[in-house]
């Protein structure tokens, strides 16, 4: 085997080792509410899609704040508890879910996409103001970015960008992330919430999941890097002479 081919093979092996520890983009979790009937609104609702290597032991379930009681609408997760009192992390009219990676993995959250529907009076001009918040301890919450407003029903929210929130990046299994959704509309007891069709999720959390490399993997990567560097240095010396 020629030196050139050997060098290429070493580069290929090094690339493979790096790829083993790299992340892959994924839909972390999603909730599709199609099939829910107005006469039996759920108090809680488990995610219908969960990415592999996401902890499923007690996580990924959509729940409600104490004043966001269940109200009925087909294919929806809704409440008449959302009021017109503005957005505050102290409010008890909210929806929330908790996510965490499985042991041996980390995740980085990138986006939230959602579809909404409710009573026309609640979503009348100037619309429903909404905002997400996060917590790393389940108690202290931080609002994410700026609020957004939708007018009319049904409505699709703009994608909420999570990539600039450092606390939601490279999260390991020792941390659970709690996400809360707040809304404030045009009536004190308007119905509002997520809605789905059979082919479109009502709520989706995007991100990437990464395996945490074993110490032996790091050693192999660094060893391959050192070997590649040595070979490259020798080739440059030969060319120079």
N, C-alpha and C positions, 0 to 999 in steps of 0.2 A: 504493500500500500504506500502511495506517495506521501511525502510530508504534507503537501497541500491538502490531500484528502483527509489525512489524520487531523489536521488543524480544523477542517470543516466539521468533522465528526465531533470534535471536542466542543466546538461552538454549538452544535446541535444538542449535545448532552447538557450543556450549561443552560441553554434555552428551555429544555424540558424541565430541568430542576426548578427554574424560576417559575415556570408555568404551573407546576404542581401546587405552589403556595399562593398563586394569584387568586383574585376574586372573580366571581361570575355575576353578571347582572341578573336580577330576578324580581318577580313580583313577590314581595315578602308575605303579604296576606291580602285577601279580598273577600268582600261580603256581597253575595247576590241574594236579593230579597224576593225574587220572583217566586210565586206560590203562596206567599203570606196572604191570608184573607182578612178583610176588614173586621170581621166578627171575632177574630182571635188574635189580637196583636201580641207579639212576644215581648216579654219583659227584658230578656237578654237574647242574643243571637250569635251563635258561633260562626267563625269565618268559614266560608265554603271552599276557599282555596288557601292553602298554607304551603309555603316553600319548604323543600327539604332542608334539614339542619336548622329549623326554627323550633324552639321548645313549644310543645303542645300540652304540657302538664299544667292546666289551669290558666293558660294564656289565650290570646287571640279571640276573645269573646267580647262582643259589643254590649256594654252595660249603660245604665242611666244614673244621673244624679238624683238626689232625693226628691226634687220637685219636677223632674222630667218624666212624669208617669206615662205609661203606654197608652196610645190612642190608635184607633183603627183606620187603616187604609190598605187597599190591595197592593201587594208587592212592595210594601214600605216598612221602614222602621221609623216610627213617628211619635211625636208627643204634642200635646196641647200645653205643655208646661213652659215652652219657650216664651219669654215675655218681651216687653219693649223697654227694658231697663239698661240697655247698653251692654258692652262687653267687659267682663271683669273675671279674673281667676277666682274671685270670692263667690261668684254666682253658683247656685246649686242646680240650675237648669242646664244640664250638659249631657252629652253622650261621651263615652270613653272606651278605650281598649288598651290592653297591655301586651307588649311583645318582648321577647328575649331570644337570643340565639341558643342553640344547643351547646352542651359542653364541648370544648375543642374547636369552637367556631366564633367568629365575630361577624357583625353586620354593620353596614353603613346605610342609613336611610336617605332616600333621595327625593321622594315626592308623595303627595297625596292627591288623588283624583276622586271626585264625588259628583253624584247627581241628586238633585233635590226636588221635592214637591210638597205642596201644602195647600192651605186655604188661600184663596185669591186675596182676601182682605189682609192677611198677614204679610203677603208678598207684594202688596200694592206700592205704587210709587211713594216714597223714594226707595222702597225695597227692604230686603232683609240683609242686615250686616252680620257677617260671620267671621270667626277666627279660630285657629287651632292653637293649642298650648301643649307643652311637654313637661314631663317631670322625670327625674332619674331616681327619685326616692318615694314617689307616690303621694307626696304631701305638698311639696313646694313646686309651683308651676310657673312657667315662663311663656308668655305669648310669643308666637312665631311670626316674624315679619309684620306686615300690615294687614288690617282687616280688609275683606272684600265684600262687595254688595251685589246682590242679584235682585232683579225686578221681574215679577211674574212667576208663574208655575206651570209646568215643570221648568227647571233651570239646571244648567251644568256649570259647575264652579271652574274657575281658572285653576291650573295645576299649582299646588302649593309646593314651593321649592324648599327642600330640607337640607340641601348640600352645604349651605353656609352655616348651619347650626353645628358647631364643633362637638357638642355633647351627644349628638346623634350619629357620630361617625366612629367607626372602629369600636363598637360596643361589644364587650365580651359577656359570657354567660353569668358573670357575677352581678350584672346590672339588668334590671327590667325597666323598659321605657313605657311610661304611661302617656297616652295621647288623649287630649280632651278637646271636644268640639263645642263651641259656644255660638249662640245665635240671638239676635235681637231684631224684631220686626215691627209691624205697624199696629198690632193689637196686643192686649195683655195676655191673651190665652189662645193664640193662633196655632193651628196645627202645622207642623213643619218637621221634615226629616228626610232621610235617604230613600231613594226609590230605584228599582231595577227593572229591566226587561230580561227576558230569558238569555239574551246574548250580551247584555251590558251590565257590569257590576255597578252596584250603587255606591260602593266605597272600595278604594284600592290603595294599598301602601306599597310603594316601589323602593327598591334598594339593591344592595349586593351583599352576598354572603361569602365569607372567606374562611378556609381552614387555617387554624393556627399551626404552623409547621413544628414538627418535633425537633428537638436539639440536633438529632442526627441529620435532619434535612438541611438545617443551617450549616452544619459542618461540611456537608457535601457541596452545597452551593458555594461556600467560601473556598473550599478546596479546588472546585472546578474553576472558579474565578482566578485563583492564584496560578493554576496550571495554564489557563488561557493567556494570562498576562506574561508568564515566563516564555511561552512559545512565541508569542507575538514579539516580545523583546528580542529574542534570538533571531527571528526572521528579519527584523529591522537591522540588526547588526550585520547579518550576512549581506543584505542588500547594500548597506553602506560601504562594505569592503569590496 
